[in-house]
Structure formats: structure tokens, C-alpha cells
């Protein structure tokens, strides 16, 4: 396993195969799901916002887009071999 400082979902062409990148919250040890973009070196990530019933929250300002939420913390981007 290696770590990288930055990742952007949907970057084409990706240097890594689909599904081999995981973002982990270093304070909880849990994987963060639905990550759109992450800078582990700067301590932030953006992820899709979820509703209470685990569906995607639609942005009221842009009804054709999923709402994106900015999180600040300590993250590690892990690339599996």
C-alpha cells in the first residue's frame, strides 16, 4: 500500500485502477465514502452529502446536482496494490 497527497474523482486518465483508492479519516480510523476530491496534505476533502435515509441530497440551488460538503480534518489517501 502507498499513500498519495491528493486525489480527484473522475480524473481521466487515472493512474490507478478503479476502486483501489481509499480515503481514511485518521481521527476515527474509518473510511470516508463518496469522496469527490481530497487533499490529505492540506487537511480537507469534499464528499457527496447524504440524507437521513442514506440517499443523495440534491442541491436545492442546482436540482440536477448532488450537494457537495467540505470536511476539514486529518486524512490519508491510500492506494492498494
N, C-alpha and C positions, 0 to 999 in steps of 0.2 A: 504494500500500500504506500502511496505517496500523497503528499498534500500540495495544494496549489493556493496562491493568494487571492485569485479572482475567478469567477465563472459567470457566464451569461447564458441562460437557457435559450435554445434555438439557434445558437451561433452556428452558421454553416460555412465551410465545412468544420465540423467539430474534430479536434484532435483525439477525442476519446469516444469509444463506442457508447451507444445509448444505454443508460441505466447504470453506468459504472461510477458516476459521481454522486456523492452523498454529502450533505451539509449537516454538521453536528453542532448543537449548542453546547459549548464547553462548560457552562454552569450547571446544566441538567444532565448532560451525557446523552440526551435524546436526539434522534434525527429530526431535522426540520423538514416538513413536507411542503410541496407546492412552491418551491423556491423559484423565482424568476431570475434574480440576479443576486450575487453575493460578493462582497469584498471582505474577506477574512482579515486582511491586513489593516483595513480601516474600521472594522468592527460594525458592519451593517449588512442587512440583507433585505430584499423585497420579496414578498410572497403573496400568493393569491389569498384573499380574505374568504373565510368560510362562515356559513350561517350556523345557527344552533343545531340544525338537523344535518350538518356536515355537507350541505350543498354549497356551491359557489355563490358568493354575494355579488350581485350585479350592481355596478356603479350607477347611482341614480342620475348623475350628470352625463353619463355615456352608457345608455341602456344596452348597447351591443358589446360592452366590455366588462370583464370581471374586475372587481375592485382590487387594487394592489395596496398592501400595507407595508410600511417601513418599520423594521425592527432594528434596534441597536443592542449590541451585546458582544460576547466573545464567541466566535465561530471558527470552525475548521472545515475546510473543503477537502474531502477525502476521495481519492481516485483508487478504485480497486484494480488489481492486476488481472 
